[in-house]
Amino acid sequence: MAGSSDDLPESDRKVLEQLTSLGDTLEDPRHTLLYFYQTDGDTRTPQDAFGSLVQAIDMDNLETTIRDRDGDHPAVLIIEGTMRVDPAAVQALNDWARQWAETCGVEYDGWECAVITDTPPDLPGFDTP
């Protein structure tokens, strides 16, 4: 069926499975981060490599952070905002991100998000009310 988690790459299915195993229904938009990396050998400045994408994002009320190359670690662009993470939304998000990565000549590494449940997590050493 279109929009099912079966249509997603295994890495995305695992994230969604982990969220649902924690009691998340995937119904509510939540804080989400996307990661783009400058590829090895790219001699552009991070601002030049990610510039087109940052300009497009700034118009969508999302926040962007560029961390410059640090030793062996490539420069990274982190995009964050409130997004849906149901299977159809994740598929659309990945399609959008991969298209921009190709356009900018950078690598899209994936996404992560907050867990939303009605039950507080059972954390060792913390009492729940």
C-alpha positions, -999 to +999 in steps of 0.1 A: +000+000+000+013+035-009+026+054+021+032+023+042+065+017+060+072-011+036+079+015+009+107+030+030+144+021+032+153-003+061+169+025+081+137+046+081+116+015+089+138+008+119+134+044+132+096+042+128+095+008+145+116+021+174+092+051+178+061+029+178+077+004+202+081+033+226+043+040+223+045+068+197+015+068+174+034+089+147+003+111+145+017+143+159+043+166+142+075+168+163+109+183+164+129+167+136+165+171+124+179+164+089+216+160+082+235+169+051+273+165+048+298+181+025+316+153+006+353+146+009+373+165-018+347+192-021+368+224-021+339+248-018+333+266+015+305+250+035+284+282+029+289+277-009+281+240-007+249+244+013+240+279+002+211+271-022+195+247+003+199+272+032+182+299+011+153+276+002+149+265+039+149+300+053+116+306+034+100+275+050+103+286+087+129+259+094+162+265+112+196+258+097+230+253+113+262+249+094+291+233+113+324+239+095+348+211+087+365+199+119+396+178+114+385+146+096+348+155+100+332+171+070+311+202+072+275+195+081+242+213+076+215+205+102+180+214+093+155+214+122+118+221+125+085+206+134+075+179+109+053+148+106+070+114+106+043+090+094+055+068+066+041+090+038+056+121+053+090+104+058+090+093+021+082+128+010+109+142+033+135+118+020+126+125-016+128+162-010+161+159+009+178+136-017+168+160-045+183+189-028+215+169-019+219+161-056+213+197-066+238+210-042+264+182-046+263+172-009+253+140+009+220+135+027+226+113+057+191+110+072+169+123+099+160+119+136+132+131+157+117+134+191+095+106+206+059+117+215+039+095+239+013+100+266+034+080+290+067+093+304+096+071+298+107+047+326+142+060+332+164+043+359+170+066+388+140+089+381+107+087+398+076+093+378+048+113+393 
